[in-house]
Amino acid sequence: MKTLLASSPNNFTRRSIGSTGIGARLPARGNIFKLVTLLVALLSVGAARALASDPVGVYALVDKVVFEPNETNPERVQIRGAFAIAEGYGYTYKRAERGFLYYKVNPDKPTACRNEWADLKAVAGTGQIVAFGSRYGEKGTLRKKDAKPENPDVYPVAMGLTKVKEEKDYEPLTQLAKLRDSKAKNKSAPAQPKN
């Protein structure tokens, strides 16, 4: 059996010619390389998108939850602590900061709001990082610690409240952990004598 090269306008193909003169056409090495390169590139892009897409709207380290007007039937809530809030698409978050989020009941999902608020109160002060809201919706405004609570945002009901397993190499979680650890360190440090 001998191998001949048959050319077409755009590529070369190998063809085996047996005794009958008819054989299977196989792509030439250059085309196989191009095909493999294309497949690897497509798979890499797909994997990068899967890894780079974080749907969470807010990562929070909750210190305190204040219900308004009361805890029995709250209409508004102040969530005080540290927060990393999503911006844009993908996996970017604003730098984690201390302050508070001020929300009012979502009129479309009041029960879900109040349930999540109760869950936020349950984790307040524990050091547990939680996630809520959606990157692709409204997340609320982070207010300074001493700001007056006014003009609450609608609470972002999305995928529920989730306790987060901390990953050392994920920036928003690392930033929140540093804020948590620095606050704990400041609490345990002895008071400095006054001169």
BELSULRA-V72102 format. One record per helix or strand. SS is the DSSP state (alpha for helix, beta for strand). FROM is the first residue (numbers start at 1). LEN is the number of residues. If there is no record, write none. Layout:
# BELSULRA-V72102
SS:FROM:LEN ; SS:FROM:LEN
This chain:
# BELSULRA-V72102
beta:2:6 ; beta:12:6 ; beta:25:3 ; alpha:29:24 ; beta:56:13 ; beta:76:11 ; beta:93:1 ; beta:97:8 ; alpha:110:14 ; beta:129:6 ; beta:142:2 ; beta:153:2 ; beta:162:2 ; alpha:171:18
